[in-house]
Amino acid sequence: MSDSKSGSKDNLNESNMPLLSDDGAEKAGETPEKEVIEMELEEKKDDSTEKGKDGKKKKEKKVKVPKVKADPGPSCIDTLSSGLDMTMRDNRGINREIDLDFDDVLAEPSSAHGFDPIWRLSFVLFSQTKLWIYRIISAIVAVPLSIIWAVIFSLLSVVYVWIVRPILRIVELFLAVFKRLWVSLLQATLEPLCDATGAVFGRVRVSNNLVQSA
């Protein structure tokens, strides 16, 4: 009985040993794969952390610098009107008739002087009212009227340049030809006659004789 029991135990131990050895082999076979996977995961984590650091550095580098605004240059109106005299606007004196101030319109003779404050107030009211009414009305009327007069004078310039002046040039050409013909005709006909008549009458002498009374 003891031999059978010992035999059975040996058989059980032998049957169990391969199982344990197989499990150990399986465990030994699984550990390198897990280590490789873990290494890959660690490398990915390292790469992600490095990328995160690089991204942070790039984000830190992309700091927006406030742009300094450049000074605006002159406008087109300023450039086109650069040669315009803004102080003396009537250089040729074409409107001297209406260049009237307070002294040109109102004056008190030496025998009739009013109160000084009233005279000063009249001067201020006259000059400022005249100035500001002109400014307001000219601000409303100046732009459309300048366009209208520009169109009118441009049309006149076109008509004169392309129609009137060529016609006048043609007339001047024909008159110049007629002048030469007329002068040559007068030189051939009337000039000798006038010279002869002048020579005849040029020899006439007039003498003044005083008659003495008895």
Secondary structure as the mmCIF struct_conf table of DSSP 4:
data_model
#
loop_
_struct_conf.conf_type_id
_struct_conf.id
_struct_conf.beg_label_comp_id
_struct_conf.beg_label_asym_id
_struct_conf.beg_label_seq_id
_struct_conf.end_label_comp_id
_struct_conf.end_label_asym_id
_struct_conf.end_label_seq_id
HELX_RH_AL_P HELX_RH_AL_P1 SER A 2 LYS A 61
HELX_LH_PP_P HELX_LH_PP_P1 VAL A 63 PRO A 72
HELX_RH_AL_P HELX_RH_AL_P2 CYS A 76 LEU A 80
TURN_TY1_P TURN_TY1_P1 SER A 81 GLY A 83
BEND BEND1 MET A 86 THR A 87
BEND BEND2 ARG A 89 ARG A 89
TURN_TY1_P TURN_TY1_P2 ASN A 91 ARG A 92
TURN_TY1_P TURN_TY1_P3 ILE A 94 ASN A 95
HELX_RH_3T_P HELX_RH_3T_P1 ARG A 96 ILE A 98
HELX_RH_AL_P HELX_RH_AL_P3 PHE A 102 VAL A 105
TURN_TY1_P TURN_TY1_P4 SER A 110 SER A 111
HELX_RH_AL_P HELX_RH_AL_P4 ASP A 116 VAL A 159
HELX_RH_PI_P HELX_RH_PI_P1 TYR A 160 VAL A 164
HELX_RH_AL_P HELX_RH_AL_P5 ARG A 165 GLY A 202
TURN_TY1_P TURN_TY1_P5 ARG A 203 ARG A 203
HELX_LH_PP_P HELX_LH_PP_P2 LEU A 210 SER A 213
#
